[in-house]
Amino acid sequence: MDTFEDVWRKVKLHVPLADALLCQEWVQASWRRLCDKRPWSWLRSENEIITNDQVTGTVDITRSSATVTGVGLVFAASDVDRQFRVGTNQPIYTITAVDLGLNTATLDRVYGGPTATATAGVVLDAYVTMPADFGRFLGVLDPQNGWQLRWWITEDELNLWDAQRSSTGTPWALVARRLASTTALDGRAQYELWPYATAAKNYPFYYIRRPPALQDSSTFEGVLADRGDLIILAALAEAAEWPGLEDRKNPYFNLRLAEIKRKQLVEELALLELRDEEVYMTWLETVSWINRGRAPIDSRYLQSHDVPFAAG
């Protein structure tokens, strides 16, 4: 089983003029492009969104200040990266730090509402942040209610439906928001869970993960585990388009060769996709029949009815 180091060193054998960093970059880029080719079985992963009970109490808060002081509300260390708001018609803020001794919380930006003393405040999980390797959703489940959450709702749509963000209750949507901006979560995808949950719950989800950056000891995954030669082929197509240094030409430079290798790569990948399809089917679509209003659908129903599994 080839490692990343094995692969880039073999590329360098073909192109000795290229230094190690350039060979590594060719392999890294080829690996990323191959991973983007399809939802490979080895990139499928699962995790859970976990929300906790909201906490309510009174706070002192000052306009144009990012510090909130708890009066009846006691802040906890676990409140960092949770959300805070005053009332039901004020914006949502994210808590970036908590001082347990002073019972204060620092918000991600200064508070824009009116100064208030002993006013009602709430700490809740309005936003949820995805794992660092998150690429895109395959499904988000609410096992308690037996349905999927909708993850294709846009922020623009939610702004039309609930500009005040006053709706609370059972969430049914994960609304695309932006990348998290706090230090601990910087750069990770963040979604708004709407309507806002007030009680602790969990939502299992399935997703396509982003391929990790390769280290020298890294091995390739899935049906690529024993096909380091395909990574080499893709990297050599890159190498054949590199003219070389200013004072030394790359002997491997040949645009026709690059074209031939890319064509060969396409043919090999088509066969590899078939292998991966045998591991996890993605081409077969058979779910439309269960959404046509027949209920209840259970094993007894399926055993006593000729239910068509094809769309139509």
Secondary structure, 3 states (H helix, E strand, C coil): CCEHHHHHHHHHHHCCCCCHHHHHHHHHHHHHHHHCCCCCHHHEEEEEEEECCCEEEEEEECCCCCEEEECCCCCCHHHCCCEEEECCCCCCEEEEEEECCCCEEEECCCCCCCCEEEEEEEEECCEEECCCCEEEEEEEEECCCCEECEEEECHHHHHHHCCCCCCECCCCEEEEEEECCCCCCCCCEEEEEECECCCCEEEEEEEEECCCCCCCCCECCHHHCCCHHHHHHHHHHHHCCCCECCCCECCCCCHHHHHHHHHHHHHHHHHHHHHHHHHCCCCCCCCHHHHCCCCCCCHHHHHHCCCCCCCC
